[in-house]
Amino acid sequence: MVYLLKYIKNILKTQGTEKLEMKVMIITRKDIAGKIIAYLQHQISLTELVDWAESMMMEADYEPQDYETLRDIVSRLGVADVKAFGILFYI
């Protein structure tokens, strides 16, 4: 994603466009844990959790050291409103 943003910036610079500042949100373990905790404590609804996860899949990037794990968790949360997937907790 970072490479795509750099590519877009270069294209716009060559076309005479003024400075382009794009900020990409970096998702951390703490961000994801906070959303899951908020959901479990009924502070946010399942719909809000799913909407957040879907927007993070499209707009955000993940900490490099945990990229695959964080991406997998967020993508799973993004489909939690689909009956076939849902959110299950195993104890």
N, C-alpha and C positions, 0 to 999 in steps of 0.2 A: 504494500500500500504506500509506503514511504517513497518507493521508486516511482510509482505512478504520479504522486504529487509533485515530485521533482521534475518529471517529464512534462507535466501540465504547466508548471511554472516556467520552464524553458521555452515552451511553445508560445506562451503569452508574452514573455519578454521579447522574443524575436519578432512578434507582431506589433511591437510598439506599445503594449499595454503597460500601465504603471505597475508599481510593485504590487504583488499579490501575496497576501498573508493568509495562509491556510493553517489552521491549528487542528491537529488530530488528537483526539482524546486517547490516552493510553489507559487501558483497563488493567487493573491489578487484582490480585487475589482478594484484597480488602474490599474493593468495589463490589465484586460478585458476592462475597460473603455478606456484605451489608444488605444487598438486595434480597438475598435468600432469607436472611434473618428478619428483615422487614415483612416479607411475605408470611413467614411462619408466625410472626407476632400480630398478624392481621392489620399491619399498618398500610400495606398496599394489597391490591387485589391480584388475582392470577392474571387478569387482563393487563394490568399495569406492568407486571413482571415480564410478561410475554412481549408487550410493546417495547419495553426497555431493551430486552435482549435482542429483538429484531432490529431495532435502530442501532445498537452497538455492533451487530454483525455487519451492517452496511457502512457505518461511519467511523468506527473506532479501530484502534490497533491494540495489540496486547503486549504485555511485558515480554521481552525476547526470551528470557530464561524459562518461562512457563507458557510459551506461545501455544503449543498444541493442546495442552490441558485446558487452558483458559478458553481457547476457541471452541473446544468440544463441549465444555460446560455451558457457555453462552449459547451455542447452537442448540443444545438440548433444551435449555430454558425457552428458546425461541419457538419451539414446537410443543411446549407443555400444554397448550390449550387444545391440541389435537388428541382425540380420545385414544387413538392407537399408541401414542407416545406417553402422554401424561407425566406426572412427577411421582415417582415411587421412592419410598425410603425403606431401606432394609436395615434391620437392627440385629 
